[in-house]
Amino acid sequence: MAQITSNFTTMQNVDEIIHTVNSIYNSRQTTLLMLNDEKEGVIRVNAAAEKWYITLNGTFRNVSHDLHFTGGCQMPFIMMYFQLNGTSTFADNTNISVTRQMHSLNYLPSFKLNTCIRKNTVEEFFVVKVFPELLLQHMADQDENNPLVTFCKRMDPFITLDTPQVIKPAIYQCIHDYLDCPYTGGLGTAYKDNIILNLFIHQLAAFTTVGGEPEDVSDRLSRSDIDLLNDIKIYLDQHFLDVASLHQLTRKFCINSFKLKHGFKQLFSNSVMKYVDQHKMNYARTKLQQRLADATDVADELGYRHYNNFSTAFKKRFGYSPSAVE
């Protein structure tokens, strides 16, 4: 097994970042790379190498030019890919784009792929590179019929980069728990190993029929429906102050109200207007905390005709009234 190294590096330029990240893709090392430059942008790449997998969490903000990374491996590996923000483009024979809040599970006997991060964008991704042979050693006491074991022993490629699925709340929770692991040493390793296994299980349930047919929105929504609902969610994130009704959204995006209500709920585990209201309440609390406006003005800005209605909604959201904001 290759030796695992650990280091922290403040990068001097983008070319150094590209060279170092390429070496992470193709080797086993634990490292944290940082670049914060007014002209070149902000880059943070945190890689961690464990016994049977490598994780890579990258954040890129407003980089000055397109970044091209080359990833691959000459031995079989499993790539669990989670696009948390922005859009990543993978170039093989054709260009494949994975948009924000989508994930992909891939088994690759051998693999080389070019990844592009576009300039002036904000991107964040979480990648787990699993080595099947090492995972099988880790799971030596597991039954041969265990779906994880079966997937690790497959011979044919399994690629879903071109058919990713929406990241569900349970997956987000796993990623959050991994990145914010409260333990160190052997306990921390065991904690993170279990989280990665849980992520693997969630992805197998989403992309295969092992253990029964998965309950997935793709059974009821087309790929174009899912893309449209993601566009609507992005619009809500940016324009929540302008949204007053479902009817407004159905007209703007040419989608029927049933598909909007039920599709949004299926994909994001929240109703459309509740999602908008949560954004508005968070916005209101921020303005009050920063003393940018008083509570009455904020209520007016959010479209409340009566202050008491705003106060009731605010207290329901946060457990205290607007006047109690410090």
C-alpha positions as CSV (number, residue, x, y, z in Angstrom):
1,M,0.0,0.0,0.0
2,A,1.3,3.5,-0.8
3,Q,2.5,5.6,2.0
4,I,0.1,8.4,3.1
5,T,1.6,11.8,3.6
6,S,0.1,14.9,5.3
7,N,0.8,18.6,4.8
8,F,-0.6,22.1,4.6
9,T,0.4,24.3,1.7
10,T,-0.3,27.9,0.9
11,M,-0.2,28.0,-2.9
12,Q,1.6,30.9,-4.7
13,N,-0.3,30.7,-8.0
14,V,-3.0,28.8,-10.0
15,D,-0.5,26.7,-11.9
16,E,0.9,25.4,-8.7
17,I,-2.6,24.5,-7.6
18,I,-3.3,22.6,-10.8
19,H,0.0,20.6,-10.6
20,T,-0.6,19.7,-6.9
21,V,-4.3,18.7,-7.4
22,N,-3.4,16.5,-10.3
23,S,-0.9,14.7,-8.0
24,I,-3.7,14.2,-5.4
25,Y,-6.0,12.7,-8.0
26,N,-3.4,10.2,-9.0
27,S,-1.7,9.4,-5.6
28,R,-2.5,9.0,-2.0
29,Q,-1.7,12.0,0.2
30,T,-3.5,14.1,2.8
31,T,-3.1,17.8,2.2
32,L,-4.8,21.2,2.4
33,L,-4.1,23.7,-0.4
34,M,-5.0,27.3,-0.1
35,L,-4.9,30.3,-2.5
36,N,-6.4,33.7,-1.7
37,D,-5.5,36.3,-4.3
38,E,-7.4,39.3,-5.4
39,K,-6.5,38.7,-9.1
40,E,-6.5,34.9,-9.3
41,G,-9.4,34.2,-7.0
42,V,-10.0,32.0,-3.9
43,I,-9.1,28.2,-4.0
44,R,-9.3,25.7,-1.2
45,V,-8.7,22.0,-1.8
46,N,-8.7,19.6,1.2
47,A,-7.7,16.0,0.4
48,A,-7.7,13.2,3.0
49,A,-6.3,9.7,2.4
50,E,-7.6,6.8,4.5
51,K,-6.9,3.1,4.2
52,W,-9.3,2.3,1.5
53,Y,-10.4,5.7,0.1
54,I,-9.4,9.2,-0.6
55,T,-11.7,12.2,-0.2
56,L,-11.3,15.5,-2.0
57,N,-13.3,18.7,-1.1
58,G,-12.7,21.6,-3.4
59,T,-14.0,25.2,-3.3
60,F,-13.2,27.6,-6.1
61,R,-14.4,31.2,-6.2
62,N,-13.9,33.7,-9.0
63,V,-10.7,32.1,-10.4
64,S,-9.1,34.3,-13.1
65,H,-9.1,31.7,-15.9
66,D,-10.4,28.2,-16.7
67,L,-8.7,25.5,-14.6
68,H,-8.1,22.1,-16.2
69,F,-7.4,19.1,-14.0
70,T,-6.5,15.6,-15.1
71,G,-7.7,12.7,-13.0
72,G,-7.4,9.0,-13.4
73,C,-6.2,5.7,-12.2
74,Q,-4.7,2.6,-13.9
75,M,-6.3,0.3,-11.3
76,P,-10.0,-0.2,-10.7
77,F,-11.7,2.4,-8.4
78,I,-15.1,3.7,-7.5
79,M,-15.7,7.5,-7.9
80,M,-18.5,8.9,-5.7
81,Y,-19.0,12.5,-7.0
82,F,-21.1,15.2,-5.3
83,Q,-21.5,18.6,-7.0
84,L,-22.4,20.9,-4.1
85,N,-22.3,24.2,-6.0
86,G,-21.6,25.4,-9.5
87,T,-21.1,23.2,-12.5
88,S,-18.2,21.0,-13.3
89,T,-17.4,19.9,-16.9
90,F,-15.8,16.5,-17.6
91,A,-14.2,16.0,-21.0
92,D,-13.8,12.4,-22.3
93,N,-15.0,11.7,-25.8
94,T,-17.8,14.2,-25.2
95,N,-18.3,17.0,-22.6
96,I,-20.4,16.1,-19.6
97,S,-21.6,18.7,-17.2
98,V,-22.7,18.0,-13.6
99,T,-24.7,20.8,-12.1
100,R,-25.1,21.9,-8.5
101,Q,-26.9,19.6,-6.0
102,M,-26.3,16.5,-8.3
103,H,-24.4,13.4,-7.5
104,S,-22.9,10.5,-9.5
105,L,-21.7,6.9,-8.7
106,N,-19.1,5.3,-11.0
107,Y,-17.1,2.1,-11.2
108,L,-14.1,2.4,-13.4
109,P,-11.7,-0.5,-14.3
110,S,-9.2,2.2,-15.4
111,F,-9.9,5.8,-16.0
112,K,-8.6,9.1,-17.2
113,L,-10.7,12.2,-17.4
114,N,-10.2,15.9,-17.8
115,T,-12.1,18.2,-15.5
116,C,-12.7,21.9,-16.2
117,I,-13.6,24.6,-13.7
118,R,-14.7,27.8,-15.6
119,K,-13.4,31.2,-14.7
120,N,-15.4,33.7,-12.7
121,T,-17.6,31.0,-11.2
122,V,-18.3,29.6,-7.7
123,E,-17.9,25.8,-7.4
124,E,-17.7,23.3,-4.6
125,F,-17.5,19.5,-4.9
126,F,-16.9,16.5,-2.7
127,V,-15.4,13.4,-4.2
128,V,-14.7,10.0,-2.7
129,K,-12.3,7.8,-4.6
130,V,-12.7,4.2,-3.3
131,F,-10.3,1.4,-4.0
132,P,-12.4,-1.8,-4.3
133,E,-9.8,-4.3,-3.4
134,L,-8.9,-2.4,-0.2
135,L,-12.6,-2.0,0.7
136,L,-13.1,-5.7,0.3
137,Q,-10.3,-6.3,2.7
138,H,-12.0,-3.9,5.1
139,M,-15.3,-5.8,4.7
140,A,-13.7,-9.3,4.8
141,D,-16.4,-10.5,7.3
142,Q,-19.3,-9.4,5.2
143,D,-21.6,-11.8,3.3
144,E,-20.9,-12.3,-0.4
145,N,-24.5,-11.1,-1.1
146,N,-23.8,-7.7,0.5
147,P,-24.6,-5.2,-2.4
148,L,-21.4,-3.2,-1.5
149,V,-19.3,-6.4,-1.9
150,T,-21.1,-7.3,-5.2
151,F,-20.5,-3.8,-6.6
152,C,-16.8,-3.9,-5.6
153,K,-16.4,-7.2,-7.4
154,R,-18.0,-6.1,-10.7
155,M,-15.9,-6.3,-13.9
156,D,-17.8,-4.0,-16.2
157,P,-17.8,-0.2,-16.0
158,F,-20.6,1.6,-14.3
159,I,-20.8,5.3,-15.2
160,T,-23.5,7.8,-14.2
161,L,-21.7,11.1,-14.8
162,D,-24.0,11.7,-17.7
163,T,-27.1,10.7,-15.7
164,P,-26.6,12.3,-12.2
165,Q,-29.3,12.5,-9.7
166,V,-30.4,15.2,-7.2
167,I,-28.5,15.0,-3.8
168,K,-31.1,14.2,-1.2
169,P,-31.0,15.5,2.4
170,A,-29.6,12.3,3.8
171,I,-26.6,12.5,1.5
172,Y,-26.0,16.2,2.4
173,Q,-26.1,15.2,6.1
174,C,-23.5,12.5,5.5
175,I,-21.2,14.9,3.8
176,H,-21.7,17.5,6.5
177,D,-20.9,14.9,9.2
178,Y,-17.8,13.8,7.4
179,L,-16.4,17.3,6.9
180,D,-17.2,18.3,10.5
181,C,-16.0,15.1,12.2
182,P,-15.8,15.9,15.9
183,Y,-13.3,13.1,16.7
184,T,-9.6,12.5,16.1
185,G,-7.3,9.5,16.0
186,G,-8.7,6.0,15.6
187,L,-12.2,7.1,16.7
188,G,-12.3,9.7,14.1
189,T,-11.2,7.3,11.4
190,A,-13.9,4.8,12.4
191,Y,-16.5,7.6,12.4
192,K,-15.5,8.8,8.9
193,D,-15.2,5.2,7.5
194,N,-18.8,4.5,8.5
195,I,-20.0,7.8,7.0
196,I,-18.4,6.9,3.6
197,L,-20.0,3.5,3.7
198,N,-23.4,5.1,4.4
199,L,-22.8,7.4,1.4
200,F,-22.0,4.4,-0.7
201,I,-25.2,2.8,0.4
202,H,-27.3,5.9,-0.4
203,Q,-25.7,6.0,-3.9
204,L,-26.3,2.3,-4.6
205,A,-29.9,2.8,-3.6
206,A,-30.2,5.7,-6.0
207,F,-28.5,4.3,-9.0
208,T,-29.2,0.5,-8.9
209,T,-32.0,-1.8,-8.1
210,V,-30.1,-3.9,-5.5
211,G,-32.3,-4.4,-2.4
212,G,-35.4,-3.5,-4.3
213,E,-36.5,-0.8,-6.6
214,P,-35.4,2.6,-5.3
215,E,-37.9,5.2,-4.6
216,D,-36.6,8.0,-6.8
217,V,-38.2,11.0,-8.4
218,S,-36.8,10.1,-11.8
219,D,-39.5,7.4,-11.9
220,R,-42.0,10.3,-12.1
221,L,-40.1,13.2,-13.4
222,S,-38.2,13.4,-16.7
223,R,-34.6,14.7,-16.8
224,S,-35.9,18.0,-18.3
225,D,-38.4,18.3,-15.4
226,I,-35.5,17.8,-12.9
227,D,-33.4,20.4,-14.7
228,L,-36.3,22.9,-14.8
229,L,-37.0,22.4,-11.1
230,N,-33.3,22.9,-10.3
231,D,-33.4,26.2,-12.3
232,I,-36.5,27.3,-10.3
233,K,-34.7,26.6,-7.1
234,I,-31.7,28.6,-8.2
235,Y,-34.1,31.4,-9.2
236,L,-35.7,31.3,-5.7
237,D,-32.3,31.4,-4.1
238,Q,-31.6,34.7,-5.9
239,H,-35.0,36.3,-6.2
240,F,-37.0,35.2,-3.2
241,L,-38.0,38.8,-2.4
242,D,-39.8,39.0,-5.7
243,V,-41.8,35.8,-5.3
244,A,-45.4,36.2,-4.1
245,S,-47.2,33.2,-5.4
246,L,-47.0,29.8,-7.1
247,H,-49.0,31.2,-10.0
248,Q,-46.2,33.7,-10.6
249,L,-43.7,30.9,-10.9
250,T,-45.9,28.7,-13.1
251,R,-46.2,31.5,-15.6
252,K,-42.6,32.5,-15.5
253,F,-41.3,29.0,-16.0
254,C,-44.2,27.5,-18.1
255,I,-44.7,24.6,-15.6
256,N,-48.1,23.4,-14.4
257,S,-48.8,23.9,-10.7
258,F,-49.1,20.2,-9.8
259,K,-45.6,19.4,-11.2
260,L,-44.2,22.5,-9.5
261,K,-45.6,21.7,-6.1
262,H,-45.1,18.0,-6.0
263,G,-41.9,17.8,-8.1
264,F,-40.3,20.5,-5.9
265,K,-41.4,18.7,-2.7
266,Q,-40.0,15.4,-4.0
267,L,-36.6,16.8,-5.1
268,F,-35.9,19.2,-2.2
269,S,-38.1,17.9,0.7
270,N,-39.8,21.3,1.1
271,S,-42.7,23.1,-0.4
272,V,-42.1,26.0,-2.8
273,M,-43.6,28.7,-0.7
274,K,-42.2,27.4,2.6
275,Y,-38.7,27.4,0.9
276,V,-39.3,31.1,-0.1
277,D,-40.6,32.0,3.4
278,Q,-37.5,30.4,5.0
279,H,-35.3,32.5,2.7
280,K,-37.3,35.6,3.6
281,M,-37.1,35.0,7.4
282,N,-33.3,34.4,7.2
283,Y,-33.0,37.6,5.2
284,A,-35.1,39.4,7.9
285,R,-33.0,38.1,10.7
286,T,-29.7,39.1,9.0
287,K,-31.0,42.7,8.5
288,L,-32.1,42.9,12.1
289,Q,-28.8,41.5,13.4
290,Q,-26.8,43.9,11.3
291,R,-29.0,46.9,12.3
292,L,-29.7,47.6,8.7
293,A,-33.4,48.3,9.3
294,D,-35.9,48.1,12.1
295,A,-38.5,45.3,12.4
296,T,-41.4,47.4,10.9
297,D,-39.4,48.3,7.8
298,V,-38.3,44.7,7.3
299,A,-41.9,43.6,7.6
300,D,-42.9,46.1,4.9
301,E,-40.1,45.0,2.6
302,L,-41.2,41.4,2.9
303,G,-44.8,42.4,1.9
304,Y,-46.5,41.9,5.3
305,R,-49.5,44.2,5.6
306,H,-49.6,43.8,9.3
307,Y,-46.6,43.7,11.6
308,N,-48.1,41.1,13.9
309,N,-48.3,38.6,11.0
310,F,-44.6,39.2,10.4
311,S,-43.7,38.8,14.0
312,T,-45.7,35.6,14.3
313,A,-44.0,34.1,11.2
314,F,-40.6,35.2,12.5
315,K,-41.2,33.6,15.9
316,K,-42.4,30.4,14.4
317,R,-39.2,30.2,12.3
318,F,-36.7,31.1,15.0
319,G,-38.4,30.6,18.4
320,Y,-38.2,34.3,19.4
321,S,-39.7,37.6,18.2
322,P,-38.0,40.2,15.9
323,S,-37.7,42.5,18.9
324,A,-35.5,39.9,20.7
325,V,-32.8,39.9,17.9
326,E,-29.5,40.9,19.3
